[in-house]
Each structure stands twice: as C-alpha cells, then as structure tokens.
C-alpha cells in the first residue's frame, strides 16, 4: 500500500472509514476527550463522524509526528461535527486529535 502521504482525499476518506470499523484501533488524545466533554459529543457521535464522514479539505502533514492530519465532517444528531484525525504509515489505527462543532 502507498504511504498515507501519497493518497488522494477519496482514498484517505476510505482508509479512515475502514480503520474506524474496529473501535479498538481508535485512539483519543487527551485534548479530544476534553473537547468531547465540553461540546457534549458522545463516543457514538464521534464514531458516526469517522465511519460516515467526508473529507472536504486537503489533508495537512504534521512534520513533528510524521503523520497526516485529515478533517472528517458529518451532519449527525442535528449537528455539523468534524473530527481531526492523524494517520501514519507506522500505526494501523486512527488517532483523533480533536472534535469540532462547526456551528459554534
């Protein structure tokens, strides 16, 4: 498989959706957990964003961690939410950096 840095938006979107099927490989940063509490976003809503969301913006490289940060967006439970997700070639999982309420 090609490096995550070489994938198109559609391929990245498909990869995030595939990896998110197994909740055991979804890792939440401390910052994400804080934002979920502040924004009243449950794990179920976050999973919905990851499994059904769309990438509408180009992914950005995170040179500090060697990963690629993508923003999955999805309208769920009457809210437009986005999850910033870090992907890397070394890790088979999905690291959720933060959750954003796009209507705030």
C-alpha positions as CSV (number, residue, x, y, z in Angstrom):
1,X,0.0,0.0,0.0
2,X,1.1,3.5,-0.7
3,X,2.1,5.9,2.0
4,X,-0.7,7.9,3.6
5,X,1.1,11.0,2.4
6,X,0.5,9.9,-1.2
7,X,-3.2,9.0,-1.0
8,X,-5.9,11.1,-2.6
9,X,-8.7,12.6,-0.4
10,X,-11.1,9.9,-1.5
11,X,-8.5,7.2,-0.6
12,X,-7.9,8.8,2.8
13,X,-11.6,9.0,3.5
14,X,-12.0,5.3,2.6
15,X,-9.0,4.4,4.8
16,X,-10.4,6.3,7.8
17,X,-13.8,4.7,7.4
18,X,-12.2,1.2,7.1
19,X,-9.9,1.7,10.1
20,X,-12.8,3.1,12.2
21,X,-14.9,0.0,11.9
22,X,-12.8,-1.5,14.7
23,X,-13.3,0.8,17.7
24,X,-10.2,-0.9,19.3
25,X,-7.9,0.9,16.9
26,X,-9.4,4.4,17.6
27,X,-7.2,6.4,20.0
28,X,-8.4,9.7,21.5
29,X,-5.9,12.3,22.6
30,X,-6.4,14.0,26.0
31,X,-7.3,17.1,24.1
32,X,-10.0,15.3,22.2
33,X,-11.5,13.8,25.4
34,X,-11.7,17.3,26.9
35,X,-13.4,18.8,23.8
36,X,-15.9,15.9,23.7
37,X,-16.9,16.7,27.3
38,X,-17.1,20.4,26.6
39,X,-19.1,20.0,23.4
40,X,-21.3,17.2,24.7
41,X,-20.1,14.8,22.0
42,X,-20.5,11.1,22.8
43,X,-18.3,8.3,21.6
44,X,-21.3,7.1,19.4
45,X,-21.4,10.5,17.7
46,X,-17.7,10.5,17.1
47,X,-17.8,7.0,15.6
48,X,-20.5,8.2,13.3
49,X,-18.4,11.0,12.1
50,X,-15.4,8.7,11.5
51,X,-17.4,6.0,9.8
52,X,-19.7,8.1,7.6
53,X,-18.0,11.5,7.4
54,X,-16.4,13.1,4.3
55,X,-13.1,14.9,3.8
56,X,-13.8,18.3,2.4
57,X,-10.4,19.9,2.9
58,X,-6.9,18.9,1.9
59,X,-5.0,16.8,4.5
60,X,-2.1,18.6,6.2
61,X,1.2,16.9,7.1
62,X,2.3,17.0,10.7
63,X,6.0,17.0,10.4
64,X,6.5,16.9,14.2
65,X,4.8,13.5,14.4
66,X,5.4,12.3,10.9
67,X,1.6,11.9,10.4
68,X,-1.0,13.3,8.1
69,X,-4.0,15.2,9.7
70,X,-7.4,14.9,8.0
71,X,-10.7,16.5,8.9
72,X,-13.7,14.2,8.6
73,X,-17.0,16.2,8.6
74,X,-20.5,14.8,9.1
75,X,-24.0,16.0,10.0
76,X,-25.2,13.9,12.8
77,X,-27.9,14.3,15.5
78,X,-28.8,17.7,14.2
79,X,-25.2,18.9,14.4
80,X,-22.4,19.5,11.9
81,X,-19.3,17.9,13.5
82,X,-15.7,17.5,12.4
83,X,-13.0,15.2,13.7
84,X,-9.4,16.0,13.2
85,X,-7.7,12.6,12.6
86,X,-4.0,11.8,12.4
87,X,-2.9,8.9,10.2
88,X,0.6,7.4,9.8
89,X,2.2,4.6,7.9
90,X,3.6,3.1,11.1
91,X,0.4,2.9,13.1
92,X,-2.6,0.9,11.8
93,X,-5.0,2.9,13.9
94,X,-6.8,6.3,13.9
95,X,-5.7,9.0,16.3
96,X,-8.5,11.5,16.9
97,X,-6.8,14.8,17.8
98,X,-10.0,16.9,18.4
99,X,-13.7,17.1,17.7
100,X,-15.1,20.4,16.4
101,X,-18.7,21.6,16.4
102,X,-18.8,23.5,13.1
103,X,-21.9,25.5,14.1
104,X,-20.2,27.1,17.2
